[in-house]
């Protein structure tokens, strides 16, 4: 059964020093309308700016989750988001007078208690749910990995280990009582040998204290931990906070090995693709592009961000008609068709941004800075990435690249004209 969306019954105020920037900061959590999600309203020299808590706004910063929108950033939001996730708060506004919420005690416990004290109000619409239907796996260069399996409800198994860390394993099934007892109290931590290195990095741990950060020494860890397996539990806390950027409840079993924010962020992108929430299938593409077999060279749109980028996919098979005459003894996809596949992906992007509003036509008018780096052969899966450079009512300029298994096959800048249909 789906749960109803919720908001706060009353406002909340929390103050203190921020964890990484080490500045005095205050936040107010306010009720919000149904389907609002979580909006940070940051006040500063430029007035009040808004940053939406969404995976679409992720910005890379070390050791934390940061969000950026139109050049404005809020960071270290994961503990607050974990609290909201844990207690089931969906729609609220966060007024903040700096870039980072207060650290409180380095866990999600203070945030959770404040939200429960204020109370939750059920709203009229259901919360959206995404159910993982087949395994999804990601890994990063540091040896962290996460695999998500189909499962009723949300479950996390976290395995911790590594230099200067204990071997810990926590299995967590998501519900309010377990969250408040086993996850919310878990504090952020730092290994002793990292302290001096982190001191040399500006904006990293400047507000860390013994009250909000657990300093890990394997000889004394047992007596310092607030709860059993506190380190692994905090990793689950971070995951719950990052997953809340998905904007939907997720049903699946997350099996995590030595993973952190970078893995969590990669996983959000894969969950987005799996959900199909922002993808276009071939039938939708046919409604946009004025192409047909054998000249339709985009099979699916995997990712679309308005005014920013689009990612398409082309499955290259041995049955492509151009292989009959292009290097038939050793088939290679013609470079000009790589450009055409990128151009068609770019046309989808520009049409969705501008042309669709008036049923206009997007024409490919120019190409520059073309480079071919890697041959494309039958069996390859071509990923077509297009990013906006210049966008005007009558024209567009994009940067495009095609890759196969991460290797760059082709790149170029493409120009388009937007005209009225005859």
N, C-alpha and C positions, 0 to 999 in steps of 0.2 A: 504494500500500500504506500502510495506517495505521501510525503509529509507536506503540510502547508508551509508557505513562506512565513517568516517571522521578522519582526523589527523590535526595537526597544520600547519599553513602556515609559521610560523617562531618560533624561540625559545623564551622562557620566563624565566626570572630570578626573584626570590622572596626571600627575606631574613627577618630575625627577630628572636625573641626568641620563643622557642617551649613551648607549653602549659603545659605539665606535667613535662618534664625534666628540663625546664627552662634554656636551653642552646642556645647560638647563633648558628643559622643554616641557610643554604642557599640551595635552590633547583633550578634546571633548568629543564624546561619541553621542550622536543624535539620531532620533528615529528617522526613517526614510520610507518613501512610498514603495508599494509592491513593484518588483522587477527592477529596482534601482541597483541592486548589488551593493558593492562597497566603494565609496568615493572618498578620496582624501582631498580635503580643501586646505591648501597650504598658504599661509599668509606670509608675506615678505615685502621686499622693496618694490616689487612689481604688482603689489596688491594681492588678491586672492586668486590662486590658480587651482585647477582641478586635475587630479590624476586618478584614473580608474584602476581599481585592483583587478587586473586581468593579465593572463599570460601574454596577451598581445602587447603589453607595456613593459615586459621584462627588460632590464638593463643590466649588463654584466658588471658586477662589483665583487671583490673578493670577500669570501666568508659570510655572505649575507644575501638576502633577496632584495633587489632594488627595482623600482618601477619608474619609468620615465614617460612623460607625455608632453610633446611640444617643447622639449628642452627643460622641463621642470621635473625634479626627481624627489622621490621619497624612498627611504631605504631602511633595512632591518625591520621589515614589516611582518616577518614570518611568525613571531611570537604572538602578536595581536591577532593575526589571521588564524593561527592555530586555536586560540581561545574561542574565537567566533565559531570555527568549525566544530570544536569539541562540545560546545553548549548549544549549537544549532541556531545561531543568529545569522540571518541572511542579508537583510537590507539595513544599512546604516551609513551615516556620514561621519567622517573623522576630521574634525577641525584640528589643525596642527600648526604650531608657530615656528617650526624648524623642519629639517629634512628627515628627522629620525624620531620615532616615538621614545618615551622614557624606557629605560631598561628594566625598571622595577627590580625584581630579584633575579633576573636572568632567565626566568621561566615564563609559563603562561598562566600561572596560578592567580596572580593579582588581577590580571585582565578578566579571567574567567569568573572570579568571585564578584568583581564589580558588575559584570554583565548580569549575573544571576541575582544580585541584590537589586538592580534596577528593574529586572523582570522582562519577560518576553511577551509580545503580543502576536497572536496568530493573524495572518492576513488571508485574503480571499482566494489567492491562487496557489496551486501546487508548486513545489520545488521540482525543477527538472532533474531527471536521473539518467546517468549514462551507465549502462551495464556492459562490462568488458565481456565480449563474446568469444575471443580467441587470445592466446598468449601474446603479449607485447613485451619486447626486451630492448633495453638500451644499456650502453656502457660508456665510460669515459676513459681518457688517457691515463688516469691515475689508478686504474684498477677497480673503480667502483662500478657496480652494476645493479640494475633493478629489472625484475621480470614480474609482470602482472598476469594473473590467471583468472579465468571466470570464477566467480564466487558470489553467493548470496550475501549481501551486506558488504561492509568494508572491513578488511582484515589486513594486518601488517605483521610480517616476520622480519626482524632486523638482526643482522649478524655484524657485530663490531669486532675489529681487530686492527693491528698495525703497530708501527714503532711507538713505544711509550704508551700504548693503550692496552687495557685488559681485554681478554676474550669474553664478550658478553653477547647474549642472545635474548631478545624479548619478542614474545608473540602477543599481539594486541588485537582484540576484536572491538570495533568502534561502538561505544555507547557512553552515555553521560557519566555513569558511576565509575566505570573503568578509566575514562579519560581523567576525571578529577583526582582519582586515587593514584594512577600509575603513569600518567603522561604529563599532565599540567604542572606538577611540582618539579619536573626535571630541568635543571639549570644548564645553561650553556657552559662549555668547558674549554680548557686550553692545556696543552701538555707543557710541562715545566721547561723543556729544552726549546720551546718556541717563543718564550717570553721576550728574550733579548732581540730576536729577529723581528718580532711584531712591533717592538718599540721603535724600530728604524723605519717603519711604514706609516706615514702620516694618515690619520683618519681610520686607523685600525686599532680597536681596543683602547682608545684614549679615555673611555669612561669605565673601563673594566675595574672591578674591585673584588675583594674577597667575598662581598655580600652578593654580587651578581654573577660571578664566574667561578666555576669549580676548577681549581688548579690541580692537574692530574699528576700525582706521584704514586706509582704502583705500590710502594711500601706503606703509604698511609691512606690509600684511597677508600678502603672499606669503612674507616671511621669517619671519613668526610662526606660520603654519599648520603644524600637526603632520603633516597629510596633505593631499593635493590636495582642494580643494573641501570643506574641513573644516566650514564653516558649514552647507552643504546636507546633508552627511553627518550632522551632529548633529541636524538636523530629522528625518531618517529614524530616527535612534536614538530620539528622543522618540516618534515614531509607533509604532515597534516596542514600546516600553514601554507606551504607551497601549492598543495593540491586544491586549496580553496580558491586559487586564482582561476581554476577551470570554470567556475561559475555554475557548476552542476554537482549534485551528489554523485559519487562514483561507487559502483558496486564491483569489487574485485579483490583478489588476494595479492598484495604487494610483497614480494620477497626481495629483500635488499641486502646487499653485501658491501660494506665499507662505503656506502654512497653518501652524498651530501647535496648541497644546493645545486651544483652543476649537473648532477645526474637528475635531480628532481626537475630542473628546467628542461632538460632534453626529453624527459618523460612526458611533460605537459604537451610538447609539440607532437609527440607520437600519439598521445591520447586524442589530441585534436584531430589528427588525420583519421584515426580509427572511428571517431564519432561521426564523421561525415558532416558535421555541423556547418563547416565552411568550405566544403568541396563541391565540385560540379562534375556530374557524370557525363558520358558521351552524348546523351540525349539533350542535356542542358547546353553543352558546347555547340551542338548543331543548331540550336535556336539562336546562338550569338554569331557564329562564324558563317559567312556565305561560301562554305566549301563542302565538298562531298568526296566520296571515294573516287579515285585513289589519292586525293590531294588534301585530305584532312589529316593533319600530322600531330594532333594532340588528343590523347585518349582520356585524360582526366585532369582536372584542376585540384591539386592537393591542398592548397593554402592560398588564401586571398586576404589581403589587408588593404582597406580602402586608402588610396592616395600614397601607398607605400610600396607594395610588392605583390607578386603572384608567383606561385610555383606550379608548373604543369608536369605531366608525365607522358612519355611516349614509349610504348613497348615495341621494340624493333624485332620483327620476326623474319624468318627466311622467306616468307610468302610475300614480302613487299614487292610490288611490281617493278620498282627501279633496280632491284638486284638482278633481274633478268639480263640487263644490258650493261650494268655498271660493275666492272670487275667480276664477271660471272664465275670465274674459277676461284676467286678469293673475295667474296662480296664485302664491300665497304659502303656505308651510307654516304651519298654525295654531300660534300660540304655545303653546296647551295641549298640542299634540303634541310640541313641542320639550321641554317639561317632562317629558312621558311618556317620550321617548327618553332623557333624562338619568336619569329614575327607573329605567328598565329597566337602564341601565348600572350605576347604583348598586346595584340588586338583585343583579346578577351579582357585583359586588365584595363585598357583604355575605354573600351565599351562599357564595362561595369562602372567605371568612374564617371564617364561623361556621356558617351553616345547613347546609352539606353534611355536617358531622360527624354530624348526627343526622337527615338528610333532612328538615329543617324548611322552612317556607315564609316568604318575605320579603314583607311587605306594606308598601306605600307609604302613610304615615299623615299626612304634613304637608309643607307647603312655606312658605318664608319668604324675604324679601329678594329677590323676583323682579324682574329687570330684563330688558327686551327692547331690544336695541341695533341689530340688523341683520336685515333680512329674508332668508329662506331660500327659494330658488326652484328649479325643476327644473334639474338639471345640477350642483347644488352637492354637495360632499362634506362632510358634517357630522362634525366631530371632537368627541367627547363625553368630557370630562375630569371625573373624580370623585376628590376627595381626602377622606380620612378626617378628621373632627373629633372625634367621640366614638364609641367602640365598646364596647358592653356585651353580656352574653349574650342579652338580650331586646330590644335596640334599637340603632339606629345613627343618627348624624347626619353628613351629608357636605356638602361644598361642591362645587357642580357648575357647569360652564360649557360652552357649546357654541360652537364657532368655525367659520368658513368662510374658508379661505385666510388664517388668522391673525387675521381680524376677529371680534370678540366678537359673537355673535348673541343669546345668552341666558345669564343666570347666576342661581343660586338656591341656597338651602340646603334640603336634603331630609331628611325624617325617615322612618325605617322601623321596623317592629316585626317581630320574629322569633317565629313561632308554630309549634306542632305541626301537622302535616298532619292533617286530619280523617279 
